[in-house]
Amino acid sequence: MRATCRIDEAAKAANGHNEIGHSAERKFQTAAASPVHDLALEKHYSVCELSQLWGLSEKTIRRIFADEPGVVKLGHEESRFKRGYMTLRIPESVVQRVHRRMRQVG
């Protein structure tokens, strides 16, 4: 049986990440002071969070972001006797880039 993720709306609102792009405003305000944009400090979305935000299945989100540059991949490849597991963490800037690209295609 596969567990489904639950996003606590109160926790998201408390962290200021209730919509894609919300934390980007804070990031870009501080980016003027620092010339280097650091991906490690921006909001990272899980596959489950993005699937709920975009209204797509987790499988579709994984397929969209699997080979996208900038996505953090944690886990191990499949071996002869053991199934591979991969956890994706997708930075907000990557989410915005993919969304822009998908919007232009359609």
N, C-alpha and C positions, 0 to 999 in steps of 0.2 A: 504494500500500500504506500502511495506517495503522499508525503505531507504537503499541505498547501501553506503558503506564507500569508501572514497577516501583518498589515501595516497599521500600527496604532496612529490614528490621525492626530491625537493630542500630542504624541511624542514628536511627530513630524512638524507640527505647528510650533512646538516649543523650540525645536532646532532651527526653525526658519526655512525648512525645505518642503513646503507643501506643494510647490509647483516647480517644474523644470525651469531653470533660469532665475529663480528667486535668489539663490545663494550666489549666482553669477554676478548679480549687481554688487554685492559686497566685495567679491573677488576683484572686479574691475575697478572699484573705488580704491583699493589698496594697490592695484597693479601699476597705477601711475607713479607711486612712490618707489616701487621696486621694478626694475626693467625686466627681470627674469620671471616668467610665468611658471609656477610650480604645480604640476599636475597632482602631486601627492597631497596638497592642501585643499583641493577642491572636493566637492561632494561626489562620492562614488555610489552608483546605483547597483543593486543586485538585479538579477534576471527577473526575480519575482516582482520587485518594485516596478520595474519598467513594463512588465507584462500587464500589471494593473493600471498603470498610468496611461499606457497606449491602447489598452483594450485588445491586446493580442495574446496568444498563448506563449508560455515559457519556451516551447520548442521553436517558435518563430523568432522570438527575441534572441535566443542562442544562435540561430542560423544567421540572423542579420549581423550580429556583433562578433561572431567567432573569429573572423580573420581581420577584424578592423584594427588598425594601428592605434596604440594607446590603451587598449583594454588590458586589464590585469588578469592574468590567468593563473589560478592556483590549483594544484592537483597533480595527477600523474597520468601518463599515457597508458593505454591498454597493453598488457603483456600477454604472454601465452596462456597463463592460467588465471589472470586477474583482470577484472573489468576496470577500465579507466574512468576516473572521475575528474571533472573539471569545474571549478567554481569561477565564475566571471564577476569582476567588479568593473563597472563601466563609468569612467569619469564624465562629469556633466558636459565638458567641452566636446567630448566624443559623441555624446547623445545629441547635442545641438548640431554638430557637423553632419551626422547621419540623417537627422530630421530635415535639415536644409537640402541635402542631396536628394532625399526621397521626395520632397515637395517639388523640386525642380523637374524630376522625371515625370511626375504625374500631371 
